[in-house]
Amino acid sequence: MRSALHIVTMSLLFVALALVPATAGWAQVKPELSVALSSFSTEVLDPVLGGHIVKYYLSPMFDYLVGTTPEGQPSRDGGIAMRWENSTDHKRWTFHLRKGVKFHNGDEVTSEDVKFSLQRAMGKRSTTGYAGPLRTLIQDIETPAPDRVVIVTKEPTLIIPTYLSRTLSTEGMVLPKKYIEANGDDAFARKPVGSGPYKFVEQVTGSHIKLAAVDNHWRIGVPRFKIMTFRLVSEETTRIALLRRGEVDVADVSRERVAELEKEGYPVHFRKEEAILSMYWVLPRDGQPTADKRVREAMNLAVDRAEIAQAIFAGKADPASIPLGLSWSFRDIGFKVTPEMVYPYDPARAKKLLADAGFAGGFSQEVYAFQLPGLPEGKAFAEAVSGYWQKIGIKTKIVPLDYPGFRKIWVDRKAPGAVGYYNIANRDWIGAYALLEKMAYTPSKANDTVGDPEIDGMIAQVMRQTDRDKINALMRNIFTRLRSEHYGVPVVYLHSPYATSKTLGKWNPGSVMYDLFFDQLASGK
Amino acid sequence: MIRFILSRVFQSLVALAILSVVVFILARATGDPLHLILPMSASEEDYAYARRYLGLDRPYVEQYFSFVGKAVTGDFGTSLRARRPVSELIRERLPNSLRLALFAMCVSLSFAFPLGVLAAVNKGTWIDRTAQVIAVLGQSLPTFWVAIVLVEFVAGRLQWLPAGGISGFASYILPGFTLGWFVVAGMMRLLRSGMLEVLDSEYVKLARVKGVVERRVVWLHALKNALIPVVTFAGIYFAILVTTAIVVETVFAWPGLGRLAYEGISSRDFPVIQAVVLTTAAIVAVVNLGVDLLYAVIDPRIRHAR
């Protein structure tokens, strides 16, 4: 009997001892991070030729020339460039590169790779968001040493480092010159080679992208996850089921499912004010009721933003007041939304303004209704706003169409005065400037939604200005005028929820456009 | 017989040719894909360059003949969205769709057979009525609803089976059941009516008179003859399962042909839309041809009548 007890005790002790290190090890290094996303954008793994907007799965694979903190501030610790300086005339920007950084195929990252990458991003085949402005801006790229790159601009400018940082699109990603030249664009897109903390393993289009951690990386140390898998799961019910089953660690979810998930104990991380949902009129404005500033103001006052935020976006949105007002840029330029700028819900005053403008009996207004990526509430939103406008006498007509169809009408200016909308991704001041240059600048022709010579003049000055304080003042003035002239109907800032597994721990998805900083989540530092 | 086969092959080729024109025109009627590919800041020159680079600046007639000329060699061009050869994407996705359809077919047959036979044998009883209800439910419950309910409860709440993606046998069960469920009703009804007809035939009565055990009469003698229309119908259903699984593939994150079609349509990816439509049409045509041939083999009267 004593012998049997001894054997049992020893066995239990042995099992316990065997389990302790295993459990502790599991807690420290979970082997895989699995992320379920509703959209991968184009699924092309070439950052330049992919028609990309999202960077979720590219940022862990590639390094940027200029790093960024999750809050969007330039960081000397997060990019290939350890430091940079400009000439006194602000036309030569010298970047000093980190030594000893290697691509996943073993080639060292040099200034030639940076030059090649930038030239490729500015090339005619490039589909990156800011290829056009960079072409206009950059005159030459010099490589005086393997660890030094000099970018020469045509005009004095302050914005080169930001353009090549993680803040914006993919232009700043450093690609392997030798590998691409030896294997071609197609081979690179199929088997991309970067220098980031995760290297490419496998892609099954329509299904997943799998990455594997390097042993140790200067950006994040020893990665916490050996494998990072991005799964494309369009249906939200499926993403949530995967999360509940523990098959994924992170999933983007809709605002209306947040309460339910939080009740079940799943942490939900928000990207606060990830986008501004703004309505705008198709130009030209001549001959349209909205040519009158009072009409534009009336249409703003007629909308109950708080009710829309609550009823349509489950309270996960906040009223917006500044047309094209990308709020992440406000902190950079020192812009404050004053109480006077906030649009009250005032249908009585809206009606009076319409009457003063000669439209007491209302007028016909086409409202295009469509779904947008990340905005399943699109049509309901358009219908709600349309309803508010009807209450003040405007005879709205909902026109159902898909977004590309509306975009063609918008850029071809085929329906002057018609209303469309977009959930514009929030961004820092340079991103906001780049957006204003597209949507509020007459020379941008097709995309312009503002058509104001005074704003055109200020936007033109920003690019040439080299005094940051003056840039900030110009930007503040642009936003102030956009608001005072009511160039659009800003409705709400949308908060985007991401649910995570109960054991994932802390994660800061940051406030950088189309980036979720999964590499930071994997950081072993 | 050879004349019959050649005639059916010719008809299928004509149908594919007509379809190629229709899909070519309809794909382009949806709008300009460059609006989705190029950034908002793209200039008119950028659009012109991309149009030239992608061959979209050529006259439609030229584009069509270029597309058809290459398609007959299996080259469907390059996807505008994925920037990969479309034939490669089809090769990647088609086996997933075929496997899922095969699994779904097995599911539907394993339900339809016993239900159909039992309903016929027990005509007018509660078993028959229950089978009828199952048939009605199978055809009336929308596939997307069944799919979401299964994902939410069986995968998400009960956590019995995987919710999506391909990860071994278990991952086939929910999408396979959802897809196959719709087919169960049709197959069961077909089998029931076939069985009722056969059970009333002279040779079955003779078997009973000779004292053959009822179970043997039903499951061997009667079922064998009642199966002919079901087997041929199953072929057509199989083609339908391969080609119409868009909803099921989307809900269950299944990388098949249906999702490729959805992605192609939503991004106006002409080469993908054209290739998927023609591939699925070819599958349907081949299966129909196979079914026709099978009919002709089984029943010589059909062969001679044509």
Interface residues (C-beta under 8 A of the other chain):
Chain A: T42 E43 V44 D46 L49 G50 G51 K124 R125 T127 T128 G129 Y130 A131 G132 P133 S169 D186 A189 R190 V204 T205 G206 S207 H208 R231 L232 V233 S234 E235 T237 T238 I240 A241 L242 R244 R245 E247 P404 G405 R407 K408 V411 A434 E437 K438 M439 S444 N447
Chain B: G31 D32 H35 L36 I37 L38 P39 M40 S41 A42 S43 D46 Y49 Y53 R81 A82 R83 R84 L89 E92 R93 I148 V151 E152 A155 G156 R157 Q159 P162 A163 G164 G165 I166 T250 V251 F252 A253 P255 G256 R259 L260 E263 S267 R268
